[in-house]
Structure formats: C-alpha cells, structure tokens
Amino acid sequence: MQISPSILSADFADLAAELDRISNADWAHVDVMDAHFVPNLTLGLPVVESLLRVSPVPLDCHLMIDDPDRWAPAYAEAGAQSVTFHIEAARDPVRLARELRAQGARAAMALKPATPFAPYEQLLPELDMVLVMTVEPGFGGQAFMADQLPKVQQVREAVRRTGGEVWVQVDGEFRPAPSSSAPRPGPTCSSPGPRSTAPTTPPRPSTSCARWPTPARTERAAPQVLPEPICSGRAGAGLCEPGGVRP
Ligand SMILES: O=C(CO)[C@@H](O)[C@H](O)COP(=O)(O)O
C-alpha cells in the first residue's frame, strides 16, 4: 500500500515547504482542476513544473480537466511521474495512455463515482493505475462514498484476471478508523508515515504495446506495492487496507 497525500489541503502560498512536510510519503497527489471538468480551479502546468523542481517525492498528478488528450501529455513531458486523466473527458484514452508512457510517466485512468468500470476494463493493458473516486471530483472535505467500494473490488479482480501490474488508487475523504472500533485484519496506514517498502523500479505490464515504445522506468519511478490500493486524501488522514477502504 502507498500513501499519496493531496496538496489540495496545503498552504498554496508555501507549497515547497508543504511538500517537505510529506517527504516520507510515497507520492504527492496534485489535484489539477480547470473550472470546466469540475467546478473548481486549482493549479496547472506552470505550478506543477515548479513543484517538480523542489518535490522530495514523485508527483501523482490527478487531472480533473477537459480535453486531457490535448493537455495531459505536457505534464508527463514536464517530468510528472504519474499522470491521471478522467475517462469521462478523454476522446482517445488508448492513444493518450500510450503518449503518457512514451514520455516516461505512469498512465492512469480515473473514474467518477457515477462512471462504471466494466466498459473500460479492456483498457487495463494500457494503464499503470486506475483511480476510483470516493468523492465527487472537485472539492476536498466531502463525505466518503462507501458505495464505491464494490467498484474498487471489481477493478482489483479485473487486474488479477488480466495479469498486468496495474495499481488501484482510491481518492477522497480518508480518515483514521474510530478508536472505538474493533481491530480488523489487514494493514492500515496513516499519512504521513514511513515507506513500507524499499524503492524498486516497477516493470511495465507484459501486455504493453509493441508499436508504441514503452520506455524503461527511470529513477523517477516510485516504490511499487502491488496489488494493494494506493490512497490519496488529506495529509495525515489516509487509511486503507487490501480489498477495501473503510471510512
Ligand atoms: O480529487 C480530490 C477532490 O476532487 C481529492 O484528491 C481531494 O483532495 C481529497 O480530499 P479529501 O476528500 O481527503 O478532503
């Protein structure tokens, strides 16, 4: 399991220092919002370029934007280690994912809560990660949508069936379990916290396309812990476990 704290709850006037505060996280989750795909505006490519210059951890860029086919490759080109586009906004997701990978980034597809996974299962060989939103994209601090957990399970089962090495990410309103709740089996984690594994270079999925070059992972690659979900949410509030996430 990996933790990717979102900088949405950070002090935007002091992002370099805020990134330093999460230097023991696996990733920094960067919420890019364009006020079109979602009704909120955050930051864009110039800020991400600046963050890449100072970040002690790789950037997990979640693009909540229209027309990712046009805009997302530039994030990969800038050096973002993971670039997530929303399937609801993508015109040619296969081509886009291949472009991201060709730039050396991990390619990820995000699903809004109302978007089913099944129609997109065949995209798995083109992807390094699937993000299942557990809030409506656009704002932090919303209520966790437990009805998304079956989708998380569905994705994980499809990944197992397909045999690729695709990470599953969940995003939105993770909080520590109430202290009164009985201990449950399986690992839990909170953010920020120590890395649970030494960094390794993740291999490409064996099914990657021969026509489009899939570059070797670079030193920008992040630790791989498969097939557990990676979680993003408020720094200090991440909590997840294999097979599901509990609010
Ligand atoms: O993408 C988003 C919101 O659109 C998330 O990454 C939020 O930043 C999560 O914040 P919390 O739900 O944990 O407050």
The ligand as an SDF file (V2000), in Angstrom:
LIG
                    3D

 14 13  0  0  0  0  0  0  0  0999 V2000
   -9.5010   14.8360   -6.0500 O   0  0  0  0  0  0  0  0  0  0  0  0
   -9.8790   15.2040   -4.9850 C   0  0  0  0  0  0  0  0  0  0  0  0
  -11.0890   16.0410   -4.8550 C   0  0  0  0  0  0  0  0  0  0  0  0
  -11.5700   16.2510   -6.1220 O   0  0  0  0  0  0  0  0  0  0  0  0
   -9.1420   14.7280   -3.7910 C   0  0  0  0  0  0  0  0  0  0  0  0
   -7.8030   14.4330   -4.0760 O   0  0  0  0  0  0  0  0  0  0  0  0
   -9.2440   15.5810   -2.5710 C   0  0  0  0  0  0  0  0  0  0  0  0
   -8.1090   16.3780   -2.3870 O   0  0  0  0  0  0  0  0  0  0  0  0
   -9.3710   14.7090   -1.3880 C   0  0  0  0  0  0  0  0  0  0  0  0
   -9.5460   15.4990   -0.2680 O   0  0  0  0  0  0  0  0  0  0  0  0
  -10.3490   14.9030    0.9720 P   0  0  0  0  0  0  0  0  0  0  0  0
  -11.5890   14.2780    0.4140 O   0  0  0  0  0  0  0  0  0  0  0  0
   -9.4570   13.8710    1.5780 O   0  0  0  0  0  0  0  0  0  0  0  0
  -10.6300   16.0700    1.8400 O   0  0  0  0  0  0  0  0  0  0  0  0
  1  2  2  0
  2  3  1  0
  2  5  1  0
  3  4  1  0
  5  6  1  0
  5  7  1  0
  7  8  1  0
  7  9  1  0
  9 10  1  0
 10 11  1  0
 11 12  2  0
 11 13  1  0
 11 14  1  0
M  END
$$$$
